[in-house]
Amino acid sequence: MELKWLEDFLSLARTGSFSRSAVERHVTQPAFGRRIRALEGWLGVPLIDRSTYPTALPPEGQLFRETAQETVRLLYEGRAALRARTRPAARAVSVAALHTLALTVFPGWYREIEARTGPLGSRLLPGDFHACVQALAEGSHDLLLTYHHPGVPIPLDPAAFPHRVIGRDRLVPVHRPGPAQADLPGLGYPADSFLGRVVAQSAEPMPAAHVNENAMAEALKFMALAGHGLAWLPESLVTRELAEGSLVASGSGTALEIRLYRNAARRHPALDAVWQAAHALASEGG
């Protein structure tokens, strides 16, 4: 049993809607439904009456709602108490970052941050878009480092999760030197992933030779280098390969912002210092 299942159930009990709760919990509706079914399977009883709209709780669901609320409350209170006892004296921030940005942007950017703040500890979670947004929204991390494209909205309340634009990148179609783009099969991301949705708006449909199901651009980069087809990759990830000629670009690509989001409910001196330094860096960069 997972804590997020309990939080999913409590959200559904409150909204009465699978679709609204999926948005609230930053997952797709099918994934949200699977998690509710997993909780019911673990308990061995149905918690939701799916024959009505809005969805209702049968007696078992109503009874378990109180248990879930108390369990979630106690777990978070216990976590907060333990963290308060074991928190290191050194200042530190926690950052959830897309895999690519964790590799290409975070190291250099954080070095520039520390040049303004002094030494800071950091805890980095490289992950996919949904996992990183969830880490910020659920309060386990201070900051989110992500790409942004106007065609793929980020489901965060701007009042609760303000952001700064800290850089720019491009998503470019690249392949190993050789055949023209029209003759190449595509190397793709899952359709519901962030980069998959950007590519769907930026490129003509093409036959897919390979779909990387974990949405890691780094894996598609090596498939492209091996000559398996054309991949849309962040330019920052293939700067060296483009300069050396081991990959070539077909077209100018599509622009991406690099954004830093903050959980406004989390406040501590290290986080405030990083946020102010990020603003100063972004202002200097124009």
C-alpha positions, 0 to 999 in steps of 0.5 A: 500500500502506498501513501499516494493511494490514500491521498488519491482516495481522499481527493476523489471522496472530496471532488466526486470526480475522477477527472478533477481528482486526476488533475488535482493529483497531477496524473492522467485519469487512467493512471489515477483510476488504476491507483484507486483500484489498487487501493481497493484491491489491497483492502479487498473491498470497493470504496467507490460507487462508480454507478453514480455521478458524482461518484459516491462512497458506499458505507465501506468507503465512508468508514475508510475515509476517516481512517485514511484522513487520520493515517495521512495526518499522522504520517505527515506529522511524524515525518515533519517531527523526524526531519526537524530532529535530524535536519543537518545544520548546513543550509540545503534545498531540494530540487526536482528536475527533469532528467535532461535538465538535471544533467545539462543545466542544474550543475552549472546553474547551481554553481552560479547560485552558490557564487551568490549565496555561499555554499549550500547543500542540495538534494536532487531528484531527477525524474519525468515531468509528472513525478517532478511536478508531483514532488513539488505539489506534494511538498517533498521538494522545494523547487522544480526545474522543468521545461515549459512550452505554451502548448503544454500547460503545467498544472500548478496554481501560479499563486501557490507555485510561482516561477522564474524563467532561468534559461532557454533551450530548443527541441531540435530534430537530429539524426546521424549524418546520412539519409534525408529526414523524410527517409528516416523513421522516428524515435519517440517519447510516450504520447502523454509525456511532456516532450512527447506532447511538445513533439506532437505539436511541432512535427509532422507524424512519422513512422516510429521505429522506437518509442522510449517508454520512460521518456528519457531524452538521453536514451533517444540520443544514443538511439539516434547516434546508433543510426536508428532514426530521427529524434527530437532532443533538447539542443543542450543535450546534443551541443557537442555531438552537433559541433562534432558532426556525429549528429546533424539537425534537420530544421530549427526546432521549437523554443523551450523555456527553462523554468524554476518553480517554487512551492510558496508554502515552504519557507526556510532561509536557504530556499529564500536565498536560492530564489533571490539569487535565481531572480538576480541571475535571470535579470542579468541574463536579460 
